[in-house]
Amino acid sequence: MEVWFYHLLSRPLESALPALVARTLANGWTAVIQATSPERLAALDDLLWTYDDQSFVAHGSARDGDAALHPVWLTLENDNPNTASARFFVDGADAVVALADEAARPKERAIIMFDGRDEDALNRARMQFRQLREQGFALSYWRQNDEGRWEKSA
């Protein structure tokens, strides 16, 4: 399993996340998105249904039940109830804790998204990068360019 860090600079999470999740699903993978508050989870729930007039990302959460039936699962917990291939950590969700639990790990890739314009988020991401590297995870770092495209930096 690999861990990819996504450094948001030119587009906010609300723009970048749905596109990355849609790409994950296009690869035939399932996903878990972990946030840090019920309010943020509700906002992500709305976002995935409405981010594009022509499309949406089907998903569920504990409110809906039957995690195994949902290609994308929204959670506040360190769990992987739909046996996801990819796991997104947003808004400072603690990837170090979740990835320490083999049952919570995604099958293929963990994705840590952070806002590079927020000093606290940047520091949290740096700390998680160091800790996960020390634990032996294969890490990649992706940075958003001015057009919102991703460029691999490490």
Phi and psi in degrees as GROMACS dihedral restraints (atoms count N, CA, C in turn):
[ dihedral_restraints ]
;  ai    aj    ak    al  type     phi  dphi    fc
    3     4     5     6     1  -111.8    20    10
    4     5     6     7     1   158.4    20    10
    6     7     8     9     1  -121.4    20    10
    7     8     9    10     1   122.7    20    10
    9    10    11    12     1  -112.5    20    10
   10    11    12    13     1   131.4    20    10
   12    13    14    15     1  -100.0    20    10
   13    14    15    16     1   129.1    20    10
   15    16    17    18     1  -114.1    20    10
   16    17    18    19     1   112.4    20    10
   18    19    20    21     1   -93.0    20    10
   19    20    21    22     1   103.2    20    10
   21    22    23    24     1   -77.6    20    10
   22    23    24    25     1   125.8    20    10
   24    25    26    27     1  -129.2    20    10
   25    26    27    28     1   -47.2    20    10
   27    28    29    30     1  -103.8    20    10
   28    29    30    31     1   -21.6    20    10
   30    31    32    33     1  -125.6    20    10
   31    32    33    34     1   141.7    20    10
   33    34    35    36     1   -74.9    20    10
   34    35    36    37     1   166.5    20    10
   36    37    38    39     1   -52.6    20    10
   37    38    39    40     1   -40.7    20    10
   39    40    41    42     1   -62.0    20    10
   40    41    42    43     1   -22.3    20    10
   42    43    44    45     1   -93.5    20    10
   43    44    45    46     1   -41.1    20    10
   45    46    47    48     1   -78.7    20    10
   46    47    48    49     1   -40.2    20    10
   48    49    50    51     1   -59.8    20    10
   49    50    51    52     1   -51.1    20    10
   51    52    53    54     1   -57.8    20    10
   52    53    54    55     1   -37.7    20    10
   54    55    56    57     1   -65.4    20    10
   55    56    57    58     1   -42.3    20    10
   57    58    59    60     1   -68.9    20    10
   58    59    60    61     1   -38.2    20    10
   60    61    62    63     1   -66.8    20    10
   61    62    63    64     1   -42.1    20    10
   63    64    65    66     1   -61.1    20    10
   64    65    66    67     1   -39.7    20    10
   66    67    68    69     1   -65.6    20    10
   67    68    69    70     1   -38.2    20    10
   69    70    71    72     1   -60.0    20    10
   70    71    72    73     1   -46.9    20    10
   72    73    74    75     1   -65.6    20    10
   73    74    75    76     1   -37.1    20    10
   75    76    77    78     1   -62.9    20    10
   76    77    78    79     1   -26.3    20    10
   78    79    80    81     1   -78.2    20    10
   79    80    81    82     1    -2.7    20    10
   81    82    83    84     1    85.0    20    10
   82    83    84    85     1    13.3    20    10
   84    85    86    87     1   -95.5    20    10
   85    86    87    88     1   161.5    20    10
   87    88    89    90     1  -105.8    20    10
   88    89    90    91     1   167.5    20    10
   90    91    92    93     1  -144.4    20    10
   91    92    93    94     1   154.0    20    10
   93    94    95    96     1  -120.4    20    10
   94    95    96    97     1   137.3    20    10
   96    97    98    99     1  -118.0    20    10
   97    98    99   100     1   119.4    20    10
   99   100   101   102     1  -106.8    20    10
  100   101   102   103     1   123.6    20    10
  102   103   104   105     1  -111.3    20    10
  103   104   105   106     1  -175.2    20    10
  105   106   107   108     1  -116.4    20    10
  106   107   108   109     1    -3.3    20    10
  108   109   110   111     1  -150.0    20    10
  109   110   111   112     1   152.7    20    10
  111   112   113   114     1   -59.2    20    10
  112   113   114   115     1   -35.9    20    10
  114   115   116   117     1   -64.9    20    10
  115   116   117   118     1   -42.4    20    10
  117   118   119   120     1   -68.3    20    10
  118   119   120   121     1   -37.9    20    10
  120   121   122   123     1   -61.7    20    10
  121   122   123   124     1   -41.8    20    10
  123   124   125   126     1   -64.1    20    10
  124   125   126   127     1   -39.5    20    10
  126   127   128   129     1   -65.8    20    10
  127   128   129   130     1   -39.8    20    10
  129   130   131   132     1   -67.2    20    10
  130   131   132   133     1   -37.5    20    10
  132   133   134   135     1   -56.8    20    10
  133   134   135   136     1   -51.2    20    10
  135   136   137   138     1   -61.6    20    10
  136   137   138   139     1   -44.3    20    10
  138   139   140   141     1   -57.1    20    10
  139   140   141   142     1   -46.8    20    10
  141   142   143   144     1   -67.2    20    10
  142   143   144   145     1   -24.6    20    10
  144   145   146   147     1   -82.8    20    10
  145   146   147   148     1   -26.3    20    10
  147   148   149   150     1  -123.5    20    10
  148   149   150   151     1     4.2    20    10
  150   151   152   153     1   -63.1    20    10
  151   152   153   154     1   -20.8    20    10
  153   154   155   156     1  -142.3    20    10
  154   155   156   157     1   137.1    20    10
  156   157   158   159     1   -64.2    20    10
  157   158   159   160     1   -25.1    20    10
  159   160   161   162     1  -101.7    20    10
  160   161   162   163     1    -4.4    20    10
  162   163   164   165     1  -154.4    20    10
  163   164   165   166     1   167.0    20    10
  165   166   167   168     1  -154.0    20    10
  166   167   168   169     1   166.3    20    10
  168   169   170   171     1  -111.6    20    10
  169   170   171   172     1   113.3    20    10
  171   172   173   174     1   -65.1    20    10
  172   173   174   175     1   136.5    20    10
  174   175   176   177     1  -161.9    20    10
  175   176   177   178     1   172.0    20    10
  177   178   179   180     1  -148.4    20    10
  178   179   180   181     1   176.2    20    10
  180   181   182   183     1  -151.1    20    10
  181   182   183   184     1  -178.1    20    10
  183   184   185   186     1   -55.3    20    10
  184   185   186   187     1   -31.4    20    10
  186   187   188   189     1   -61.1    20    10
  187   188   189   190     1   -32.3    20    10
  189   190   191   192     1   -89.2    20    10
  190   191   192   193     1   -28.8    20    10
  192   193   194   195     1    73.3    20    10
  193   194   195   196     1   180.0    20    10
  195   196   197   198     1    51.9    20    10
  196   197   198   199     1    58.3    20    10
  198   199   200   201     1   -54.0    20    10
  199   200   201   202     1   -37.3    20    10
  201   202   203   204     1   -62.8    20    10
  202   203   204   205     1   -19.4    20    10
  204   205   206   207     1   -86.2    20    10
  205   206   207   208     1    -8.7    20    10
  207   208   209   210     1  -105.7    20    10
  208   209   210   211     1   129.7    20    10
  210   211   212   213     1   -70.1    20    10
  211   212   213   214     1   -24.6    20    10
  213   214   215   216     1  -131.7    20    10
  214   215   216   217     1   131.9    20    10
  216   217   218   219     1  -121.6    20    10
  217   218   219   220     1   129.0    20    10
  219   220   221   222     1   -97.3    20    10
  220   221   222   223     1   133.8    20    10
  222   223   224   225     1  -148.6    20    10
  223   224   225   226     1   159.9    20    10
  225   226   227   228     1  -107.8    20    10
  226   227   228   229     1    -6.7    20    10
  228   229   230   231     1   -98.5    20    10
  229   230   231   232     1   163.5    20    10
  231   232   233   234     1   -88.9    20    10
  232   233   234   235     1    69.6    20    10
  234   235   236   237     1  -136.2    20    10
  235   236   237   238     1   170.8    20    10
  237   238   239   240     1  -142.1    20    10
  238   239   240   241     1    65.8    20    10
  240   241   242   243     1   -71.2    20    10
  241   242   243   244     1   -16.1    20    10
  243   244   245   246     1  -107.1    20    10
  244   245   246   247     1    18.3    20    10
  246   247   248   249     1    48.8    20    10
  247   248   249   250     1    53.4    20    10
  249   250   251   252     1   -66.9    20    10
  250   251   252   253     1   148.2    20    10
  252   253   254   255     1   -81.2    20    10
  253   254   255   256     1   -32.9    20    10
  255   256   257   258     1  -126.2    20    10
  256   257   258   259     1   144.2    20    10
  258   259   260   261     1  -131.2    20    10
  259   260   261   262     1   122.4    20    10
  261   262   263   264     1   -99.6    20    10
  262   263   264   265     1   131.1    20    10
  264   265   266   267     1  -112.4    20    10
  265   266   267   268     1   120.3    20    10
  267   268   269   270     1  -125.5    20    10
  268   269   270   271     1   158.8    20    10
  270   271   272   273     1    57.2    20    10
  271   272   273   274     1    33.0    20    10
  273   274   275   276     1    84.1    20    10
  274   275   276   277     1    12.2    20    10
  276   277   278   279     1   -55.1    20    10
  277   278   279   280     1   138.5    20    10
  279   280   281   282     1   -81.5    20    10
  280   281   282   283     1    96.9    20    10
  282   283   284   285     1   -68.7    20    10
  283   284   285   286     1   -31.9    20    10
  285   286   287   288     1   -61.1    20    10
  286   287   288   289     1   -46.0    20    10
  288   289   290   291     1   -65.9    20    10
  289   290   291   292     1   -48.0    20    10
  291   292   293   294     1   -63.6    20    10
  292   293   294   295     1   -42.0    20    10
  294   295   296   297     1   -76.3    20    10
  295   296   297   298     1   -14.6    20    10
  297   298   299   300     1   -70.3    20    10
  298   299   300   301     1   -21.5    20    10
  300   301   302   303     1   -97.1    20    10
  301   302   303   304     1   109.8    20    10
  303   304   305   306     1   -57.5    20    10
  304   305   306   307     1   -32.7    20    10
  306   307   308   309     1   -68.9    20    10
  307   308   309   310     1   -24.9    20    10
  309   310   311   312     1   -91.1    20    10
  310   311   312   313     1   -12.0    20    10
  312   313   314   315     1   -69.9    20    10
  313   314   315   316     1   145.4    20    10
  315   316   317   318     1   -74.3    20    10
  316   317   318   319     1   160.3    20    10
  318   319   320   321     1   -70.2    20    10
  319   320   321   322     1   -34.1    20    10
  321   322   323   324     1  -117.3    20    10
  322   323   324   325     1   -50.9    20    10
  324   325   326   327     1  -150.7    20    10
  325   326   327   328     1   136.5    20    10
  327   328   329   330     1  -103.5    20    10
  328   329   330   331     1   137.7    20    10
  330   331   332   333     1  -126.0    20    10
  331   332   333   334     1   116.7    20    10
  333   334   335   336     1  -106.0    20    10
  334   335   336   337     1   114.5    20    10
  336   337   338   339     1  -105.7    20    10
  337   338   339   340     1   132.2    20    10
  339   340   341   342     1  -143.8    20    10
  340   341   342   343     1   148.8    20    10
  342   343   344   345     1   -84.6    20    10
  343   344   345   346     1   111.7    20    10
  345   346   347   348     1   -70.0    20    10
  346   347   348   349     1    -9.0    20    10
  348   349   350   351     1   -91.9    20    10
  349   350   351   352     1    -3.4    20    10
  351   352   353   354     1  -109.8    20    10
  352   353   354   355     1   111.1    20    10
  354   355   356   357     1   -59.0    20    10
  355   356   357   358     1   -39.6    20    10
  357   358   359   360     1   -64.3    20    10
  358   359   360   361     1   -43.1    20    10
  360   361   362   363     1   -64.2    20    10
  361   362   363   364     1   -40.2    20    10
  363   364   365   366     1   -63.0    20    10
  364   365   366   367     1   -44.4    20    10
  366   367   368   369     1   -65.2    20    10
  367   368   369   370     1   -40.3    20    10
  369   370   371   372     1   -62.0    20    10
  370   371   372   373     1   -43.4    20    10
  372   373   374   375     1   -63.6    20    10
  373   374   375   376     1   -41.7    20    10
  375   376   377   378     1   -61.8    20    10
  376   377   378   379     1   -43.2    20    10
  378   379   380   381     1   -62.9    20    10
  379   380   381   382     1   -45.4    20    10
  381   382   383   384     1   -63.7    20    10
  382   383   384   385     1   -39.0    20    10
  384   385   386   387     1   -58.8    20    10
  385   386   387   388     1   -49.4    20    10
  387   388   389   390     1   -60.4    20    10
  388   389   390   391     1   -47.7    20    10
  390   391   392   393     1   -64.4    20    10
  391   392   393   394     1   -42.4    20    10
  393   394   395   396     1   -69.9    20    10
  394   395   396   397     1   -35.4    20    10
  396   397   398   399     1   -63.3    20    10
  397   398   399   400     1   -43.5    20    10
  399   400   401   402     1   -62.3    20    10
  400   401   402   403     1   -30.0    20    10
  402   403   404   405     1   -83.0    20    10
  403   404   405   406     1    -1.5    20    10
  405   406   407   408     1    90.9    20    10
  406   407   408   409     1    11.8    20    10
  408   409   410   411     1   -73.9    20    10
  409   410   411   412     1   147.3    20    10
  411   412   413   414     1   -79.1    20    10
  412   413   414   415     1   118.6    20    10
  414   415   416   417     1  -113.3    20    10
  415   416   417   418     1   145.9    20    10
  417   418   419   420     1  -133.9    20    10
  418   419   420   421     1   149.3    20    10
  420   421   422   423     1  -123.8    20    10
  421   422   423   424     1   123.6    20    10
  423   424   425   426     1  -117.7    20    10
  424   425   426   427     1   134.7    20    10
  426   427   428   429     1  -121.3    20    10
  427   428   429   430     1   137.1    20    10
  429   430   431   432     1   -77.5    20    10
  430   431   432   433     1   131.8    20    10
  432   433   434   435     1   -87.6    20    10
  433   434   435   436     1  -177.1    20    10
  435   436   437   438     1   -63.1    20    10
  436   437   438   439     1   -25.6    20    10
  438   439   440   441     1   -88.0    20    10
  439   440   441   442     1    -1.6    20    10
  441   442   443   444     1    88.4    20    10
  442   443   444   445     1     4.8    20    10
  444   445   446   447     1   -84.6    20    10
  445   446   447   448     1   156.6    20    10
  447   448   449   450     1   -95.7    20    10
  448   449   450   451     1   133.8    20    10
  450   451   452   453     1  -123.0    20    10
  451   452   453   454     1   127.6    20    10
  453   454   455   456     1   -76.5    20    10
  454   455   456   457     1   127.9    20    10
  456   457   458   459     1  -111.2    20    10
  457   458   459   460     1   -24.3    20    10
